[in-house]
Amino acid sequence: MARMVQCVKLGQELEGLERPTYPGELGKRIYENVSKEAWQQWLGHQTMLINEYRLSPVDPKARKFLEAEMEKFFFGGGSAPPPDFQPGD
């Protein structure tokens, strides 16, 4: 049986992640409060941020930026796309 969580992002009880997907305290909060569906939304948003800001995931400053955006995406007011971002068709 799937593990269910009250998803903080989508506001309903949904299937939770199978295992923690991020280390530390933030990873624990995500595991306990974020659904699989919301995590997939974050992965898409994170990819957009990496591409639009031309971030290198191995750069410590880029990782810190992405972690801050992840925190906002799930537990804050949301993570906004870059000001000049135009979604594709």
N, C-alpha and C positions, 0 to 999 in steps of 0.2 A: 504494500500500500504506500502511496506517495506521501511524503511529508508535506503538510499544509502550513502556510504562513499567512498572517494578515499583512498583505503587501502595502508598505508605506507609500510606494509610488503609484500604484493603481487603485488603492483604496478598497480592496476586496480580498477575500480569502482565496488564495490560489496555490498551486503546487510550488513548493519551495525548492531551492537548490539542493542537489544531491550531496554536495560537500562544499566547504568554504572555498571561495574562488579568489580571495585576496587575503594577504597576511595581516596580522595585528588586530587591534581593536576595531578598526573600520571593517575589516573582513568579517569579524564576528558579528558586528551589527548588520552587515549585509546578509550574512547567512541566516540570521534570525528574523529579518524583517523584509526581505526582498524576494519576490517570486522569480521563477525561471523566465517568465515572460518579460518582466521588467529588466532582468539582467541582460536579456537579448537586446532590448531597446538601448541599454547603456552601451553594449558592444558596438552597435551601429553608430551611436552618438560619439563614442570615443574614436572610432575610425574616422569619422568626419572631422573631429578636432585635430587628430594627427595629420590628416591630409591637408586641411585648410591652413593650419599653423605651421606645417612642414616640421613636425616634431620628430625627434629621434627617441624611441622608447628606451634607449640605453643612456640618454642624457639625464643626469640626476635632476636638473631643473625642469625638464619636460615631465619626468615622472611625478615630481612634486605638484606641478600644474595639473596633471591628469588626476591625481589623487584628490586635489582640492575640488576639481570639477565633478568628480564622482560623488564626493560628499554633498555638494550642492544638488546634483542630479537626484539623489535619493532622499536626502534629509533636509535640504535647504529649499530655496525658492526655485530650483531648477538650474540647469546649466544651459546657457544661451549659446547659439552658434555665433561664429564671428560676425561682426556687423555687416560685412559685404558678402556673406554667404548666400548663394542662390542655389536652392536644391535642384537637382536634375529632374528630367521628366521620367 
